[in-house]
Amino acid sequence: METITIVGAGVAGMTAAISLAEAGARVVLFDTREAPGGRARSLDGPYRANLGPHVLYKDGAMFAWLGERALLPPIAGVPLTGLRLRWGGELHRTPPLSLIPSTLKLRGHRAPVGESFRAWAAGHTDERTAALLSSAAGVFSFHHDPGSLSAAFVWERTVRTLLTPPPAARYPRGGWQALVDLLDTRVGELGVERRYGERVTELSGITIVATEPADAARLLGEPFDVVSGHTVCVDLAVRQHRGDPFVVSDLDECGWIERFTAPDPSLAPEGEELIQAQMPVRPGESTDAAEARMNGLLDVALPDRAARTTWRRRLVMDGRTGALDLPGSTWRDRPALARGDGVFIAGDWTAAPGLLSEVAWASAVEASRAALELARAPRPSLRRAA
């Protein structure tokens, strides 16, 4: 069996490396960075802020796969207190009273692929309920108008993330770097050749490209048209103050605030809290304007934060938050994993099912299966230039 090359050592790349090596394949794993993890990395202390994902979902296949291989780090559950919602410009402990019975009406319906979420929800409830539920979907879509996305896409994820008790979200203690370290250790134990700090400029033989869309497009020499989120994020460290909310869901403007040290105090020094706020950027809006709207949300949630802030970091995530499905499309309409000439792609923007990071994992498992089948079949050598 010939060696299989993987380009990119993020969650998708390391998952592919483990899957292939477990099946007996010879694998070489490349990454341009000196350390693995991609967007799953966390900062080194004292503030262990995540670059991308921050939770696993216990009800998903990825969680089970990690557990079967003893790759789950110590995890924390969701705190049962501290949930707040902004609606009508003010902070509340409960949603509008009309939202609860209206939402329950939707539980018995299967959302269609071909209709927007806002239109579908309004047709079964009312326009206000549809608008509020659309804004709540900003937490997993990072989109300025989740109501314009496919009803099937939004509703499935809304039920999993927001409407199913008890919550399935689980937080890796120590941030996602704890998961990255376990994956990388397993990659090494399986004998995968790790070539970190090396850039791949030409594809030769069977290859899985597990990078972001722009990097994959450059390597493969073909564009990828992927709809993804565009959001401005700010990580804040603040001195502890009793009564700080754990989560603020913004039902006015699709924003979100989360205090990561509520489930995992190890992410910041003693006496401090690590908080992330995000606000989707609207079409034609500058990131500074979106950040100003986000600061308005922070003013409501943490009015005294200026005097308590000890550290701050801003990130702009554009096309780096996973694929979104427009009305009439599903995950099957995203870029296909098999690209021909022995080349496959994997990542959270590809044609694979799942919620957020689960898409990267699922695409890596499937791409590995297909690459392994190809590697075991006799055929002429393959070569594809960038």
C-alpha positions, 0 to 999 in steps of 0.5 A: 500500500502506498503512503497517503499524504494529509495536508493540514493537522487540524481536527480533520487532518488528525482524525484522518491520520488516526483513521488511516493509521488504525487501518494499517496505512502508511501516513505522512501528516503535513502542516505549515505551522510548527504545532498541530491543531489549526483552528482548534488550538488554544492560546498558551496561558495565562488566558487559554482562549480558543481560536475556534471551537469550544464545545463538543456535543455528547449526543454526536458521533464525534463524541462517541468516536473520541470516547472509544479511543480514550481521546476525550480530555476531562470535560465539564458540563453546562452550568445550570444557572447564569443564562440571560437573554437580551431582547427589547434592548434589555437583559432578561432571565427568561424569554418573552412569554409568547416564545415558549408556547409558540416554539413548542408548536414547531417541535412536531414539525419537520423543517423543509430544506427548500424554505427559509427558516424565517418563513417556515417558522412564521408560517407555523407560529408568528413573525415575532417568534420567527425573528427571535428564534432566527436571532438565537441561531446566531450562536452556531451560524455566526451569520447576520441573518440566520432566518434567511438560511434553510429551515432544515439547517437552522431547525435541526441545530436549534433543537440540538443546541438550544431546545433539548434538555439536558444540554449536550454541550461539553467543555474540554477542560483546559480548552480545545488544546487539551483535545488537540494534544491527545489527538497529536499524541495518538497520531504519534503512537500510531507511527504517523510521520509528522512533518510540522512546519513544512508547506506542501506546494504540490500534490502527489499520490493519494492525498487528503487536503484538510485545510481551510477553503482558500488554502485548499483552492490554491493547492487544487487549483480550483475555486470553492464557493462556500457560504460561511459566517462572518463575525467579529469576536472579542476575548476578554479577561475581567476580574471576577464579579459575583453575578456575571452571566454565564451566557447571554443570547442576543435575541435582538441582533444575533450576538452571543456572550459566553463566560468560559471560566464558568464551566472551566476556571482553569482557563484564566488565572485565579480571580479572573474570568475569560469571556468571549463575545461575538457579533455577526457582520452585516453585508457592507458593514465594517468590522468596527461597526459590528464591534460597536454593536457588540460593545452595546451588547457587552454594555448591557451584560457587563456594564462595569467591564472597562474597570475590570478588564485585564486582557483583550483580543479581537478576532475577525472570522470570515469564511472560517466558521463552517458551511451554511446551507441556503434554502434548497441546499443541504450538506450534500451540495457542499464541495464533494470530498473526492476531487479526482486524481486520488485527491480528497478534501476534509473540513467543516466546509465540505460535504459531510453532516454534523454540527460545527466541528462534527462536520470536520470529523465526519468528512475526515472519516469518510475521506479516509475510508475512500482514500484507503479503498483507493490505496488498496486497489492496484492502479497507475501512480497519480500526480497532480500539480498545484 
